[in-house]
Every structure is written in C-alpha cells, then in structure tokens.
Amino acid sequence: MNKPANPNWAARAQQLNIQGKSFINGQYVSAASEKTFDCISPIDGRHLTQVAACDQMDVDRAAAAARAAFNDGRWSRVHPSKRKAVLLHLADLIEKNADELALLETLDMGKPIRDSLSIDIPATARCFRWYAEAVDKLYDEVAPTAHNVLATITREPLGVCGVIVPWNFPLIMAAWKLAPALAAGNSIVLKPAEQSSLTAIRLAALAAEAGLPDGVLNVVTGLGHEAGQAIGLHRDIDGVFFTGSTAVGKYILQYAAQSNMKKVGLECGGKSAHIILDDCGDLDAAAEAAAFGIFFNQGEMCSAGSRLILDAPIRDAVMEKILHFAKGMQPGDPLDPTTRLGAMVDKTHTERVMDYIANGKQEAELLIGGRQARLETGGCYIEPTVFDKVSNKARIAQEEIFGPVLAVITVNGVDEAIQIANESIYGLAAGVWSDNVNTLYKATRALKAGVVYANCYDADDITTPFGGYKQSGIGRDKSLHAFDKYTELKTTWLKLR
C-alpha cells in the first residue's frame, strides 16, 4: 500500500507561487509570441503553471542583452573579488531558499524530495561557492623567452555563452556550467529543459538578488527544436555548452558549424559498465553500489551503471543481493521523505522506457519489475527492472534507456569484462571492483571512459573533472578544467628595447 504524502510538503506544494516566465535583461518576460506550454508534474499529473514558449525572437533579445552586458564590462571587467562576492552571495541564497528550490525540483521532474533537499540543492550551492573561491586564485603565465622578449599567456572570458541543460538534475547541471562561466566573466543565455524549467527560472531571480548585473544571466525557456536550436545557430553567441542525449549533441555540433563555428562543449549519453570481479572481497558493498548505480534518480542518469558485468564465480551471490535491493526500492510518492525511487520525468519518457522494457523481454530474461506502478495516482512510475542473460549486442545493452533498467552480462575474468565494457559507442563512466590492486590498475587504465570508479560507484566531488570519451561528449565539467571551455587563451609578445 502506498504511503500518503508528507502533509507538510504536500501543503507547501499547494502554497507555492510558481513563476513560468523567462528572464531577460533583469526582468521576467513573456515570450514575444505570447505562446506558452503546460508544466505538468509527473507525480500525479497536476498542472503546475504555464511556461513561456520562447523562440528565435526571444533568443535574439537574450543574446543582445548578454552581448551588451559583456561589451560594457559590467561583469566581464569587474575586479575578480567582486565576482567572487556575488557568486558567494548566490550560494548563500540558494541555501537560504533550499526548501523552495527542492520542492520545485521534485514537483517538476519527479525525484524524491529527500534527494532534492539533501543532494541537489547542497551540491548546487557548493558548486557556486567553489568556483567563486577560484576566481581570484587563477594566475596567468609568463613564457620562458629570450631576455629581450616578454611573452604572456592570459585567460580571457569567451563572451556570450549559450547553455542548454537537461531535466534529470536541473539545478546541478546548470550550476556545473553557470558557475565557471560566470566566474570567468562571461554573459549567459541559459535554456533549461522544457520538462524542468522551474528552478532555472527561480535561480535567475536569486542571481539578481545576489547582485549579478542585468543582462549577465538570461533564462530562455522553450522547446528544444525552437529555443535550443536558435541558441545553437545564433551568430552572436560565442559558445554553446550542452548536457543531454548524444543525438541532440550531434545537432549542436551541426548548428555550430552552420553558424559561426562557435565553441562547443558536450556532455552526452552513456551506457556505463559496472564490473564486479570474483576477487572482490565485499560483495555486499559492490551489490549495493550496483543497485544504487542504476536505480538512484529513477535511473535517469547519464552515468548510470546500466550494464552490470559479473564475473561468473560470484554471479549468483551478487544477483541475489541486487534483487533484494530492487524489491526494497519500489516507487513511492516523491513528496514522502521516506521515498527512495520517485517518478519518471513525464509520460513521453515513461512510454519510451516501457518500449525498451518490452524489447528487453524479447532479448533477455526478465528477473524482476518491468511494469508501470502507482497507475491510480495519474503519475509516471516504473518498477526497478532487472534483465539477466543479456547479450552485449542487445538493444538494452547498447542504447541509453535512461530509466531503472539493469542489463546483467556474465563473463569469465577481467579480460573479457574489459572487452565487453569497451564495446560501446559511449565512454562516460565505468566501475570495477576487485581486491587485487594489480587488477584494479590494469582495468582502470584499460577502460575507455572519462570517469572510472574503483571499488565504488558514482563517487563525486566538484574538484574532479566529469565528461566522456567517444560519443559521450567533448570537454569536461567540474574542477578547474571547466574553465578551458569558457575562456580563450591569448598569447601576447612584447619586444623589449
């Protein structure tokens, strides 16, 4: 029986004043066309608000505001200590408004309120605070040259940055891009995913309250093929930075080439391999990590460990534990603080995941799940689903499902495990468990992925870069390496007399 929603969170949800307009040049504005689209909660199908459906005209307005702000130096040329102070203030305001932001995140995209409140909002604040502290600690360089030459290498802001973020971690993904871009002195045109626009809209007001000048951060809501495409094709946007599917990432590359050959940063799809070898001494920890690696955030994670590769000798023991975890992570009301598995983002994505599950039933053996849940609520819920005896050539092993669907592949030894893991068009993340340091070293070096977890999975810190090999993307989010995307390096030669 489903538990009722926590009355406190449910009551607060009813009291929210939800903003649906875009934010351009310091003001909330409707789309130039006056068009809107419905914002529907996947929790129970409730109508949350109307969101501005922006298009080319609105992107033009936002880009013009961002360009004017950049050119006159109101942010790009202020002292680094001032940018630092504003971003620190923004981090404080995010924490001050944590309950509101967490509730907006949960209502909008269906994740459990416990995760929104304990993971998403704190991580967002930490990201802005970390890049704020980095602003006045980045030094330029002097090249080793002849005694009569001074050659300097300076890092300058790129200009106007188009930022397009996904719906699975709306605030965190925005922060990973906005924080370093703003810290470097850029102006921004941000397009949140149409499925989850609410926290980006609210963040714009908090940034203004923190002291960010008008025009520096503009939020343009709308559909991907309208507002997103307009950002990609805009000739006065200097770079576009995207997190989302590989298919859309390829469109972004085309738009950049068709317009002004703008700089591009992409964090795209994944089909990450999670390997557990027979010399892993803590199968309980490994199995728990494997379960959370696919079921956390309803499996809506680009780095989800969706391919579980098990060494044959320990297969049965791990599978027993995985199924135990799956049974204990049934979908619940996201507004209930005890819920661990929430709703899928919307009905369209729910149907897409269910199509993959139907296909999986033809390709492999379904061990648990495979059905929609909580149908009586009007929301979008799918049971934790585990397929066994999966061929690595199967669709459910090769294509990104972005749902709580685990494909289990059995192998014999580390060499076969690595081979299977690398047979993918993706290379975002991978994990491997072993008590043999030589095996771990061999595997971590051989796995073709941007992030490799050894005896853990989905470990995270803002100090380390995140991004992928192959068709998982170009460039890195997080850490000081993120500044490479949002800055240009200038070499200046001064011939001395």
Beta strands, then each sheet from edge to edge (+ up, - down):
strand 1: 22-24
strand 2: 27-29
strand 3: 36-40
strand 4: 47-52
strand 5: 141-142
strand 6: 149-157
strand 7: 160-164
strand 8: 187-191
strand 9: 217-219
strand 10: 239-243
strand 11: 263-267
strand 12: 273-276
strand 13: 307-311
strand 14: 365-368
strand 15: 372-373
strand 16: 381-382
strand 17: 385-388
strand 18: 405-411
strand 19: 426-427
strand 20: 429-433
strand 21: 451-454
strand 22: 469-470
strand 23: 473-474
strand 24: 487-495
sheet 1: 1+ 2-
sheet 2: 3+ 4-
sheet 3: 5+ 6- 24+
sheet 4: 9+ 8+ 7+ 10+ 11+ 23-
sheet 5: 14+ 17- 18- 13- 12- 20- 21-
sheet 6: 15+ 16-
sheet 7: 19+ 22-
end
